[in-house]
């Protein structure tokens, strides 16, 4: 609780007024309230102060020359988008207030004003600023865990996945997520939920492979008291828990035909009947299902119901295995290492040779295997810099097949038992070439956007294009 002698809120305020006496009086008053105050007599002086990033609240007069308060507000928000602003005016009118609010001001005050009114409006503006910051920090943390930022990668395969995900997220369409174990199917499901209109409601995951068939029905649909031995009280199922939100059914192909039939009925009717009860209840949960198997093969082999497959496969999202996007390995490895460093008293760093070493590997365990390798290396390495020897790789997966890189084998390599695939340099070069060409196709002559998308400077982009013998599009600016 705030002590009565302590100001309710403190902050850094910039007072702007071309009338020196008014400016000085207002600044003195605010200092008496416990704020840090700076002054400016013109709009240009104010912008110079704002550019230093040391202002929480802009308190500016409306009628000034040559730059008026509305113009200063507009330009000030360009410099500092989160800036709170209050306009002072002796010409108070609805029109001025509406225009100020439209441009981004949080309040306005009419001169002459009482000391108590100024204090109240300033405190309210700064409290609003603190609230915005808290919400922003919370949102950043949440999005880092569950949003597209968790889907690390600049490869074309990942861009295709995220583009398709964003298109379907705003609908209520059922989504089937297919991918090998360890590719991050649950992360995709969480990102889908986060970007949907249901993101204020629960995201409820269930792994069908981790629950016995006898318990799975009760887990999903709930049960009545006395429905079976051990059912000592009525229990809500996960369908009910996910009402209004998203239910993620992982490894759905691990279920039995009997359970699949009950799941199909629930999806068709939108109703859940608890085990041991005769009445059904309506539920509104979006379904995202996932499998690491070839579900079409499961259907052909009669191990998975065809009608349930069609019910689930309204939109398919395929999560690519890591071997199909090896260009993402450096970013993923750095991402996992930074996360490990945040929990460790001894931060580590990746060496370039370690990254090259990792990119020679096929990662049969996909992204989860890479994460485990990085965490193991960070825990056991003797030096602060992680070296290739800190990443023990399975020998049978060390050589990258030519098909995985898209490079045809050459005659020179074909005759060598030691070179059944492309070299590391060729893998990296082909990945760079493919990424640059695809980005050029999207952005044409705008090489600045190409460089930004690829995460390199314009100079580096030019150097790589020359090395790879890639000609810039006609009309593109020269280096």
N, C-alpha and C positions, 0 to 999 in steps of 0.2 A: 504494500500500500504506500502511496506517495505521502511524504511528510508535508505538513501544512506550510512549512517554511520553504519548501522546495518548489520551484516553478513546475507547473503541470507538464510543460514540454519545453525543450530548448532546441535551438537550431540556428543556422546561419542565414541571415536575412540581408538582402540587398535592397536598399531604399533608393529609388530613382525619382528625382523631381528637379525641374529646372529653376524652382524658387528655393534659393539657398536657405532661407530662414525656415520654411516649411520642412525642407529635407532634414535639417539639423535637429529641429524640434522632434520630428517623428523618430529619428534615429536615437536621440537621447531617451525618449520614452521607451522604446523597445529594449534598449540596453538596461534600463531600470527593471524591466520584466525578466532579465536574465539571458537575453539572446546576444549572440555575436552579430554585430551589425557593420556593414560596409555601405558606402554612399557613392552615388554617381549623379552628375549633373546633366548628362545627355545620354541618349540611347546608345551611341557608339562607345562611350565609357562603360556603360552597363554591359554591353556585349563582350567587351574585353575582360571584364570581371567574370562573367558567366563562362567564358571559354576556359577559365582555369579550373572549372568544375568544383568550386568550393561554396556553392549557394544552394540552400534548401528551399528558400521562398523568395520570390521576386515581388516586391511591393512597389508599384510604379504609378506615377501620375498618368492620367489619360491625355491631357492636353499639353503637349510639349512641342518644341521646335528644335531642329528640323524633323526629328523622328518622333512621332507620337507614340502613346502607350500601346495602342493596338499593334502597330508595326513592330515595336520592341518585343511584345509578347510573341508574335508570330515568329520572328527571327530567333528569339531566345529559346523557344521550344525546339527549333531546328538544332540549336547547339546542345541543349539538354532536354531530351524528350520527356523525362520524368519530373521536370521542374514544376513546382506549385507556384501559382501567380495570383495576386490580388491587385485589382486596378482601383486607384483612388481618383475620384472625379468630383469636381464642383458642379458639374453639369449632369447630375444623375438623371437617367432616363431609361425606360424599358429597352429602347433601341440599343443604347450603349451596352447595357447588361447582357442582352441577347447576343450581340456581336462578340463581346468579350468571352462569354461562355462557349460560343461556337468555335472560337479560335483556340480554346483550351484553358482559359482562366478557371480557377476553382471558386472565385468569389469576387465581389467588388464592394467598395465602401464609399459613401458620399461625404465629401468635405463640406463643412467642418464636422468631425466625428468626436465622439466621447472616447476618453482613454479606455474605458471598460469595453466599448464596442470593438475598438481596434484589437485589444488583447484577446477578446473572444474569437474574432475572425482569424487572427494569426494562429492561435492555438488549434482551432478547428482545421485549418489548412495543413499544419504540420502533423497533426494526428492522422489526417487522411494520407499524407505522404508516408508516414510510418506503416500504416495499414497496407498501402500499395506495395511497399518494399517487402513486408512480411509475406503477402500473397505471392509476390513474384518469386521470392526465395523458395517458398513451399512448392510452387508450380515447377520451378526449375529442378528441384530435387525429385519431384514426382515424375516429371517427364524424362529425366535421366534414367530412371529405373524402369519406366513402363512405356515410354514414348518411342518414336522413331530413332531418337538418339541412341537407344539401346541396340538398334539394328545397325551396327557399325559396318561400314563398307562403301566404297565408291565404285565398285565394279558395275558393269552394265546389268549383270544378273540381279544385284541388289537394288539398283535403280528401277528396274522393271517391276520387281516385287513391291517396293514401296509405292510406286505409282499406282499399281493395281489395288493395293491395300487402301490407299487414300480414296480411290474412286468408290469402293464398296463400303467404306466405313460409315458414311452418312445414311446408308439404307439400313433396313432391318433384315436383309437377305442372309440366309444361313450360309456359312462359309466352311468349306472343307480344306484343311491345311495339310499338305502332304510333304513329307521330307524325311530323310534318314534320321536315326537317333543322333542327338547332339547338335542338330542344326539350328535349334532355337525356335521351335514351333510355338511354345508357350509365349515367348517374347512377341512373336507376331500376333498372337491372339490378344495379348495385353495391349499392344499398340492399336489393334483394331478397336478394342473397347474404348481406349483413351480418346480416340478421334471420333467416336460415335456420339449420338445425342444421348446415349445412356451412360455417359461417363460419370454422372453424379450418383449412379446406383452401383450395386456390388458387381465385382468380377469374381466369379466362383469357379475354380478349377477342380476337376476330378480326374484321376488317372485310373482308367478301367483295369489296367494290367496290375495295379498294386492292391486291388481289392478282390476278394473272392466273390464268385458269382452269387453265393447265397446272401452276401452282405450288400452287393452292389445295388440291387433293387431297393433295399431299405435306405441305402445311402442317398440315392437319387430321388426316390419318390416319397420317402418318409414312412412311418408306420404308426399304427394305433397301439395303445396300451394293451398288452396281452396278445398281440398278433402272433407272437412266437415266443419260445423260451428265451428269457432275458429281456424281453420288451416290457420293462417295468413302468414306462411312461410313454405318452404320445410324443413323437419326434417329427419335426419338420424335415423334409428332404431338401436336397440341394436345388431342385427346381424351384421350390418355394423361396429358398434363400436368395436365388438369383432373380426373383421377380422384379421386373423393371430394368434389370441389368443384363449381363452376359454370362451364360453357362458354357464353360470350356470343357468339352468331353475329350480327354486325351486317350490315345490308343484305343479308339472305338472298335477297331477290327479284332480286338482281343475278347470281345463279348460273344456269348452263345447265341444261337438262333432264337431261343426262347426269349432271352432278354431283348434281342434286336426287335422282336415282334412287339413287345411292350413299349419300347422306346419309339418305334414307328407310330404306334397309336397315340402316344402323348404328343408327338410332333404334329400329327395330322389334326388332332382335336384341340390342341392348346389347353388340355386339361390333365391334371394329375390326380391319381387315386392312390392314397396311402395304402400300404400293405395292411390288410385287416379291416379296411373300411369299404363301404359300398357306394359312398357318394364321392363325386369328383369335384375338384375346384379348378377355377380358371387360373392360369399362370401366363405371364407375359415376359418370357426370357428369350433373348437372342441366343441362338446356338452357333457355337464355333466348335467343330470337331476336328480331330487330328489323328493321323496314323503314320507309322514309319514303314508300312507295307505297301506293296502294289495293290491298291484296293480294287482295281479293275480285274486283276488276276484273281483276287479273293472272291469276287462276284462270279467269275467264270467257273471257278472251282467249287462253287456252291457253299463257300464258307461264310459268305456275307450276303445278306438279303439284297436283291437288286432294287426292290422298291425303297428300302431304307437308303441305299446308295444314292438314288436319284433325289430323295428328299434332302439329303445332306449336301449333295454336290450341286448346290445352286450356283455358287461361285467357288472356283478352285484357286487356292494360293499355294504355289509350289515353292518351298524353301530350298535353294540350291545347296548342295554339299560344298564343303570348303575347297575340295580339289578342283571345283569348277570356277572358283573365284580366288585363286591364289594371290592375286594382286591386293586382296584385302588383308592378307596375313600381317603385314607390318602395322597397319592401323589397329587391328584386333589385338595383336600382341602388346602394343603400347597401351591400349585401353585396359587390358587385364593387368598389366604391370602397374599402371597408375592406381588402379583400384586396390591392388595388393599393397602398394606403398602407403596408401591412406591408413592401412591397418597395422603398419609395421614401423618400429622405431628406427629401422635402418633402410632408407630408400635405396632402390636399385635403379639401374639404367641399362637399356639394351644397346649392345654393340652392333655395328653394321654387319659384322661377320656372323653374329648370332641370327640376325634377321635373314641373311642370305642362306644360312644353314636351315632355318625353318621352312624357307620357300622351296627346298628340294624335297619336301615331304608331302605325302598324299593325304594325310590326316584321315585315316579310316574312322576315327571317333569324332571327326568334324570339329566344330567350334568348341565343344565341351572338352575335347582332348587338348586343344591348344590352350584353353584356359587352365587346365590342370598342369600342363607342361610349364606354363609361365609361373604359376603359383609354387610349383615344386622347385623350380630354378631359383625363385626369389627367396625361398625358405632355406635352401641348402648351399647356395653359392658361397664361395669363400671371399670373393672380391665384390666390390660394389657394382662393377660393370659385368653384366651377364655375357658369357662367351659361348661359343658353339658347344663346348664340352659340358656346359651346364644343362643342355637339352638332349637327353638320351632319346633317340628315335628308333622305332622298330625297324630292323634291317630290311624286312620284306616290303616295306613301304617307302624306302628311301629314294628309289628311282622313279621319276615322274613319267608315266606313259605318254607317248607322243600324242595320242588321241585326246588326252586331257588338256593339252596346251593348244591344240589346233594346228600343230606343226607337223608336216609330213616328214617321215624319216628320210635322210639323205643316204646316198650310196656309201659315203664315207663312214657313216655311223652304222649302217646296216651290217657291215662285216665285222664289227668289233663287239665281242661279248661284254665288254666293259661299258659300252655306250648304247644301251637299249632304248634310250630316250634322249631328248634334247638336253643341252647343257643348261646350267643355271642362268648364264648370261642370255641364252636364247629365250628362255622362259620369260625372264624379266623384260627383254627387248620386245617380245611379241605382245606381252601384256600392256606395255606402254604404248606400242603402236596402235593396238586395238582401242584403248581408252581414248587416245588423241583423235583417231579417225572418227569414232562415234561422237565425240564431243563436237568436232568440226562439222559433222553432218547436222547436229542440232542447232548450232549457233552461227554457222557460216563465217562471214568475214569479221565477226565480233570476237577477235582473239582475246580481248580482255575478259570476256565472259567464259571463254574456253579455259583460260588460265585459272580463273577463280573457281570454276567447277572442279578442275583437277587438283586444286590446292597448291599450285606453284606460281612463281612470279612470271611475268611476261617474258623476261630475259631467259629464264629456265625453259619455258615453253619453246621459244625460238631455237634454243640450243638443242633440245631434244628432237625437234622437227628436222633440223639440219642433219643430226646424227642418224636419224631414221630415214632420211631422204624423203621426207613428206613435204610437198609443196603447199604453201598457204593458198587459200581460195582466191580467185580473181577478185580484186577490189579490196583485199585485206591490207591494212597499213603495214608498211615495211618496218623492220627493226630499227 
